[in-house]
């Protein structure tokens, strides 16, 4: 299975299992397999993640999950 398909499957799993939390102001927490990661959206809409995969390759399932989810609907910030 191509790497992009695997990443997409992981992203779908993160969405379907409710592992994404909108913290507001373009910041999201994603609970991944190996920890909780922070995804940030800059003023241009570009997403970045602090996981090792993103730092090494410039892409990851965590950022892809947020991209898929925010393209479908807007996540509301969690009430404090």
C-alpha positions in Angstrom: 0.0 0.0 0.0 1.5 3.4 -0.9 2.6 5.7 1.9 0.0 8.4 1.0 -2.8 5.8 1.3 -1.6 4.7 4.8 -1.3 8.3 5.9 -4.8 9.0 4.7 -6.1 5.9 6.5 -4.4 7.1 9.8 -5.9 10.6 9.3 -9.4 9.2 8.8 -8.9 7.0 12.0 -7.9 10.1 14.0 -11.1 11.9 12.8 -13.5 9.0 13.3 -12.1 8.2 16.8 -12.5 11.8 18.0 -8.8 12.4 18.6 -8.7 16.0 17.5 -9.4 18.9 19.8 -9.8 22.5 18.6 -8.1 24.8 21.1 -9.0 27.9 19.1 -7.0 30.4 17.1 -5.9 27.7 14.6 -4.3 25.5 17.2 -5.3 21.8 17.5 -4.3 18.9 19.7 -4.2 15.5 18.1 -3.8 12.3 20.1 -1.6 10.1 18.0 -0.3 6.6 18.5 2.9 7.8 20.2 1.7 11.0 22.0 -0.3 14.2 21.7 0.8 16.6 19.0 0.1 20.2 18.4 -1.0 21.3 14.9 -0.9 25.0 14.1 -2.5 26.8 11.2 -0.8 30.0 10.1 -2.4 33.1 8.5 -2.2 31.5 5.1 -3.9 28.4 6.2 -0.8 26.2 6.1 -0.7 23.5 8.8 2.4 22.4 10.8 2.8 19.7 13.4 5.4 19.1 16.1 5.7 15.4 15.5 8.9 13.8 14.3 7.4 12.7 11.0 6.4 16.3 10.1 9.7 17.6 11.2 11.5 15.1 9.0 9.2 15.0 6.0 7.0 18.1 6.1 3.8 16.1 6.3 2.1 13.7 8.7 -1.3 12.1 9.4 -2.0 14.5 12.3 -1.9 17.6 10.0 -3.7 15.7 7.3 -6.5 14.8 9.7 -6.9 18.4 10.8 -6.9 19.5 7.1 -9.6 16.9 6.2 -11.7 17.8 9.2 -11.5 21.6 8.8 -12.3 21.3 5.1 -15.5 19.4 6.0 -16.7 21.6 9.0 -15.4 24.1 11.4 -14.4 22.7 14.8 -15.6 24.7 17.7 -13.1 25.6 20.4 -13.5 23.5 23.6 -15.3 25.5 26.3 -13.1 26.4 29.3 
